[in-house]
Amino acid sequence: MVENTVWYLKRNRLFDRISDEVVTGCSGLFVQRTFPKRSVLFEQGDPARMVYLLKRGKVRISRTTPDGKEITMAILADGDLFGEEIVFGENLVRSTQATCLEESYLCMSRMQDLYGIMSRNPLIALNVAKYLLEQRDDALNAVGEIASLKVHERLLKLFERLAADHGVATDGGTKVDVRLTHAQIASLVGSTRETVTLELSNLVRTGRLVADGHFFVVPHAVGV
């Protein structure tokens, strides 16, 4: 199990350009666990105590607004880091909820252990900072798309991103291997469930998306 953890950490962006000796030394600070589908890893308002590396599976990050509306913030896949807000200080609470969309295998580290890793290895701290910057840029791009694109264009952009992160190659294109409700899709593109249902139907009718049961396929060379 220790060797397996080392193998995985070496391939995670958190340990990019880190020596094998350092990775091996850090491996004992991570625990591994498999979580069943629908497991809630943490809820909005929980104390922030752990950081998570998603080794295998899919995790939905969501947030509940003051008026009770649940918004999907992101769908995470193999290699993603989350729960990283603990690097900003102690006594923080979660601003989001993390839920397993399928059985997921995770590496986890306690807040104080992550602080120790970063203080002893500035390059790891830099990798965390780079990851947070990428997350911020992705969020800003998503906001820009919502502000400037029509709903069907936002949907195509969303499915192109999902295909890149969760895609399985098929003869006709790339199948998005994650099952989302229309309400969850709507929260990702800043629209309503009713509008998303209508626009998805139009995209399928015109061949810009292909319905495959509860999943969608992005055909080759689809543009907005």
C-alpha positions in Angstrom: 0.0 0.0 0.0 2.9 2.4 0.8 4.5 1.7 -2.6 1.1 2.3 -4.3 0.8 5.6 -2.5 4.3 6.7 -3.6 3.5 5.7 -7.2 0.4 7.7 -7.2 1.8 10.8 -5.5 4.7 10.9 -8.0 2.1 11.3 -10.8 0.0 14.0 -9.0 0.5 17.6 -9.9 1.0 18.4 -6.2 4.4 16.6 -6.4 5.4 17.8 -9.8 9.3 18.1 -10.0 9.6 16.7 -6.5 12.4 14.2 -5.8 11.5 10.5 -5.2 13.1 10.8 -1.8 10.8 13.6 -0.7 7.7 11.9 -2.2 8.5 8.7 -0.3 8.9 10.7 2.9 5.5 12.4 2.4 3.6 9.2 1.5 3.1 8.2 5.2 1.2 11.5 5.8 -1.5 10.4 3.3 -4.2 7.8 4.0 -6.1 6.0 1.2 -9.8 5.1 1.3 -12.5 4.0 -1.1 -15.8 5.8 -0.7 -19.1 4.4 -2.1 -21.2 6.3 -4.6 -23.2 9.2 -3.1 -20.8 9.5 -0.1 -20.6 13.0 1.2 -17.0 13.7 1.9 -17.7 17.0 3.6 -20.7 19.4 3.9 -20.9 23.2 3.5 -20.1 24.6 7.0 -18.0 21.7 8.2 -14.6 22.5 9.7 -11.9 22.3 7.1 -9.4 19.6 8.3 -8.4 17.5 5.3 -7.1 18.0 1.8 -8.1 15.3 -0.8 -6.3 13.9 -3.9 -8.8 12.1 -6.2 -7.1 8.9 -7.3 -10.0 7.3 -9.1 -13.6 8.2 -9.5 -15.7 11.4 -9.8 -16.6 14.0 -7.2 -19.1 16.8 -7.4 -18.4 20.1 -5.7 -21.6 22.0 -5.0 -22.8 25.0 -3.0 -26.1 25.9 -1.5 -27.2 29.5 -1.8 -28.9 31.4 1.1 -32.3 30.8 -0.7 -31.7 27.0 -0.7 -30.7 26.6 -4.3 -28.0 24.0 -4.9 -25.4 25.0 -7.4 -22.8 22.6 -9.0 -19.4 24.3 -9.0 -17.3 21.5 -10.6 -17.1 17.9 -11.5 -13.7 16.4 -10.5 -11.9 13.4 -11.9 -8.7 11.4 -11.5 -5.7 13.5 -10.4 -7.7 16.5 -9.1 -7.0 18.2 -5.8 -9.8 19.6 -3.6 -10.4 20.8 -0.1 -7.4 23.0 -0.6 -8.9 26.0 1.2 -7.2 24.7 4.3 -4.0 26.3 3.1 -5.4 29.8 3.8 -5.4 29.4 7.5 -6.8 27.6 10.6 -10.3 27.4 11.8 -11.9 27.6 8.4 -15.2 26.1 7.4 -16.1 24.5 4.1 -17.8 26.8 1.6 -18.9 23.9 -0.5 -20.0 20.2 -0.3 -18.1 17.3 -1.9 -20.2 14.3 -3.0 -19.0 11.1 -4.8 -20.8 10.6 -8.1 -19.5 7.1 -8.3 -17.3 4.9 -6.2 -14.1 6.9 -5.6 -10.7 6.2 -4.3 -9.0 9.1 -2.5 -5.7 10.0 -0.8 -6.2 12.3 2.1 -3.9 14.4 4.3 -4.6 16.3 7.5 -4.3 20.1 7.6 -1.3 20.1 9.9 0.5 17.5 7.9 0.0 19.5 4.7 1.3 22.6 6.4 4.4 20.6 7.4 4.9 19.3 3.8 4.7 22.8 2.4 6.9 24.4 4.9 9.7 21.8 4.4 9.3 21.8 0.6 8.7 25.2 -1.0 8.3 23.7 -4.4 5.2 21.8 -3.2 3.8 25.1 -1.8 4.4 26.6 -5.3 2.6 23.6 -6.9 -0.4 24.2 -4.7 -0.3 27.9 -5.5 -0.2 27.1 -9.3 -3.2 24.8 -8.9 -5.2 27.4 -7.0 -4.4 29.9 -9.8 -5.6 27.5 -12.4 -8.8 27.0 -10.4 -9.3 30.8 -10.2 -8.7 31.2 -14.0 -11.2 28.4 -14.8 -13.8 30.0 -12.6 -13.2 33.4 -14.3 -13.5 31.8 -17.7 -16.8 30.2 -16.7 -18.2 33.5 -15.5 -17.1 35.1 -18.7 -18.9 32.5 -20.8 -22.1 32.9 -18.8 -21.9 36.6 -19.3 -21.2 36.6 -23.1 -22.5 33.4 -24.6 -26.0 32.1 -25.3 -27.3 29.1 -23.4 -26.7 26.6 -26.2 -23.2 27.9 -26.6 -22.5 27.6 -22.9 -23.8 24.0 -23.1 -21.4 23.1 -26.0 -18.5 24.7 -24.1 -19.4 22.8 -21.0 -19.6 19.4 -22.8 -16.4 20.1 -24.6 -14.7 20.6 -21.2 -16.4 17.6 -19.7 -15.4 15.5 -22.7 -11.7 16.6 -22.2 -11.8 15.7 -18.5 -14.2 12.7 -18.4 -14.3 11.6 -22.0 -14.3 8.1 -23.5 -13.6 7.7 -27.2 -16.3 6.3 -29.4 -16.6 5.9 -33.2 -18.6 9.1 -33.5 -17.0 11.3 -31.0 -16.3 11.5 -27.2 -18.7 10.2 -24.7 -19.0 12.3 -21.5 -18.7 9.5 -18.9 -20.4 11.4 -16.1 -24.1 11.3 -15.4 -25.6 14.7 -14.5 -29.2 15.8 -14.0 -30.5 18.7 -16.1 -30.7 20.8 -12.9 -27.0 20.1 -12.2 -26.1 21.0 -15.8 -28.2 24.2 -15.5 -26.2 25.3 -12.4 -22.9 24.7 -14.3 -24.0 27.0 -17.1 -25.9 29.6 -15.2 -29.4 28.8 -16.6 -32.6 27.1 -15.5 -33.5 23.4 -15.7 -36.3 24.1 -18.2 -34.1 26.1 -20.5 -31.4 23.5 -20.4 -33.8 20.7 -21.2 -35.1 22.6 -24.2 -31.6 23.6 -25.5 -30.2 20.1 -25.0 -33.1 18.7 -27.0 -32.3 21.3 -29.8 -28.6 20.4 -29.7 -29.4 16.7 -30.0 -32.0 17.3 -32.8 -29.4 19.3 -34.8 -26.6 16.7 -34.2 -24.4 19.0 -32.2 -24.7 16.5 -29.3 -25.7 12.9 -29.4 -27.8 11.3 -26.6 -26.6 8.0 -25.4 -29.0 6.8 -22.7 -28.3 9.1 -19.7 -25.1 10.3 -21.2 -24.1 12.6 -24.1 -21.5 12.2 -26.9 -19.7 15.2 -28.3 -19.4 14.5 -32.0 -16.1 15.0 -33.8 -15.4 18.7 -34.8 -18.3 20.3 -33.1 -18.2 24.0 -32.8 -20.5 26.7 -31.5 
